[in-house]
Amino acid sequence: MQEPEKGFYYHFKRAEMPFAYEVIGTAFSTESGGVHGDDPAEFLKDAVVIYRPLYESALVYKAGKRFWVRPLAMFTGTVTKDGKTFPRFQKITDPELITKLEKIRDEMYS
């Protein structure tokens, strides 16, 4: 299991602007069993991805510009819909779109 890169992503249900998200990073609970182990893979299985919406109608945004967390395995996993399998979250790589999303982020979270 690999951690997602920081950056902008679409969720498979909302693969259009402005329904994009920014991955801030990953986190681990001090209460998870992996904290004191020696195996990084065991540690990662309890990781969560921290991300925020880039659209103002999101409840976590309305509740004080907060973040969402999702288990790493779920964030990086795949979903099957209408017989097709694809990533739950897809990294946005288009430079022009990234510039637009950076502007939205800066306006929302300044």
C-alpha positions, 0 to 999 in steps of 0.5 A, spaced: 500 500 500 502 506 497 501 513 500 498 518 495 502 524 493 500 531 496 496 534 491 489 535 487 484 529 486 477 527 483 473 522 487 470 517 482 463 520 484 464 527 482 469 527 477 468 534 474 470 541 477 469 544 482 468 537 486 475 536 487 479 535 493 486 536 496 490 531 499 494 534 505 498 528 507 497 522 511 496 521 519 496 515 524 493 514 530 497 513 537 492 508 539 493 503 533 497 497 534 502 499 528 505 505 532 510 500 536 511 495 531 517 494 526 514 493 520 512 499 516 507 495 512 503 494 518 504 501 520 501 503 514 495 499 514 492 503 520 494 510 516 488 515 514 489 520 508 487 527 510 484 531 505 479 537 504 474 539 499 475 545 494 467 546 493 464 550 499 457 546 499 461 541 503 459 540 510 466 539 513 467 546 509 461 549 512 463 546 519 469 551 520 473 549 514 475 542 517 478 536 514 476 529 512 480 523 513 479 516 510 483 510 511 489 509 506 486 502 504 480 505 502 482 512 499 487 508 494 483 502 493 478 501 487 471 501 486 467 497 480 461 501 477 457 499 471 462 493 470 468 498 470 473 498 475 477 504 477 481 508 482 476 511 488 480 517 487 484 519 481 490 524 481 489 531 477 495 532 473 493 537 468 497 543 469 492 548 467 487 545 472 491 545 477 492 552 477 485 553 477 484 549 483 490 552 487 486 559 486 480 556 489 484 553 494 487 559 496 480 563 496 477 558 500 482 557 505 486 563 506 
